[in-house]
Amino acid sequence: MNKYDLTITKLHQMVKEGIVPGVSYLIFDHQQTIKEVTGMAQIYPDTEILKPDMLYDVASLTKVIGTVPVIAMLIQQGALSLDDHIMKYLPEFNDDRPTIRNLLTHTSGIAGYIPHRNELSAPELKEALLTKMHVEDSLNHQIKYADVNYLYLGWIIEQIYKQPIQTVITERVLKPLNMPTATFSPHPADCVPTEVQEKRGVIRGETHDPKGYILRENCGCAGLFASLQDLEIFSHALIEKNLNGLLNVETTNLLFTDQTRIPGPHSRSLGWKLFHAKDHHSLISHTGFTGTWMVLDRQTDQGFIGLTNRVHPSAKNQEFLDARDQLFAIYLKEKEKTL
């Protein structure tokens, strides 16, 4: 499948130049699959070779692998509506305008600064996030990606199920899809490490996200650990089988079409960012702060999954963001080629 030579060359270059310690990636194109694990799992304080099936902190991929499917199932069941107001489920929130749709599409306008946020306890952080934020003029006018939207969605799910969001995701998504190693409580030895921080040391087997680290099982925006195999199973289930029947066609369509209330075409479905192919059909994509990504094309049965720990040993890595943009452009061009 040499049509992806340039994509693979770019991935190898990112490892060789030290932009990422290593990479586990998968490219599938109909029935053909390229899969490779190369580089290091850890470079500080000791070096460790990256092994197949290691678990990655997938960071914000938690949103689209876990929280979005649960919300989609609740919509499908009629347990909630896209245009329900947040205050219906979280009455502590102080603005009656933003809706569940706004949270899913990052058009809620919810913003604010919480002093000493990372020093708060879980109850204190949740209270602050619900009562100290405000709604900006960007509500229904602008897409502003923010974790707070998915923290709220997680807490709305908790109100309905009366269980922690991460328990709900495990029982309603990970287990039914038979994702064998996806978990919120991994064994550290199975994981690639993320950042080396003064307070936390080498972070390994615990979520890198500071809000997720405080909120633990009550965090819907981050916290999931998964292997390349887990994400391969999820990707095929989503684009080929409506999440193995967890969703119906109509609900799945919501993930592949613009769901904002902003006039004109925009790039957010329920949770996912939209890319557009040459023939104008939509691909879905999402990234994670730790260096993870998924790009999926339901119409052509193609996908590109990448797992890196680009925040190891330091999260200050602008080189990665530039290289990832180049990588996506190369991949999107090569996937259109026919052999």
C-alpha positions, 0 to 999 in steps of 0.5 A: 500500500505504497500510496501512503509512503509520504505519510509514513516517511513523515511519521518516521521523520517525527521520531528521528528528529525527536519531535515524538519519542515514538509512534504507534500508528495504523492506516486502513484503506478498505480491507488493507491495513498498515500498522507499525510501532517504532521508537521509544516509550520513554527517554527520561529518566531512563530509555525504554523501547516502545512495545506493541499494545502499550497503553496511551493516555489518549487525552481528549479522544476520551470525549469522542470515544466515550462521552459523545457515544453515551450522549448519542445513545441518550438522545436516541433513547429520548432521555435527553434532547440536543436542545435541552438547556444545561440548567435542566440537568445542572441547575447550579449553572447560572445561565439559561441559554446554552444547550447540550448541542452547544456543549457538544459543538463547542459553541457554548461560549462558556469561559472563565478563569478559576484562580489556583484551579489545580490546587482545588479538591474535586468538589471545589473544582466542580463547584467553581466550574459550575458557578464561576464561569460565564457565557461570552458573546460567542454563544452560537456565533463561534466555535471555541474548543474548551474542555469545560463543555465535556466536563458539563456533559459528563456531569449531565450523564451522571445526573441521568445514570447516577454513576460516575461518567467513567463508569458509564463509559466503561459499561456502555461503550468500552465493554459492549465494543469489546475494546480489550485494554481500554481503561480508566485505571491502567497498570502503570507498567502497561502505559507509555509515560507522559510529562515529567513534572516537578510536583508529579514526577514522571506521569505514568498510568495517571491522566496527564490532564490536571482537571482529570487528575483532580476529578478522577472518575467524574471527568468526561473530557479526558482520562481514558487509556487505550492501545492502538488495537482498542482504537482500531476496534472502535474506528471500524465499529463506528464507520462500518457498523454504527458502533456495532449497533449501539447507534442507529443510522440517523444518530450516527449521521449526527457525528458526520454532519455540521451540528452547530447553529451558526449560519453557513457550513461549519466544522463541528459535528457532535464532538468531532471536527469535520474535514472535507474531501475533494468530493465534499463529503465529510471526514471526522477527526479529533486530537488529544493534547498528549499527542494522539489523533484519529481521522475517519472517513465513513464514506470510503472506509479509510482511517488514520490513527496515531498515538504518541506521547509528544508531551514526554518529557516536556509539554512545551513542543510546538514542533509537534503541532506544526509537524502534525498539521503537515502530517494531516495535509500529507495524509489527506492528499495521499488517501485520495490517490488511487493505485 
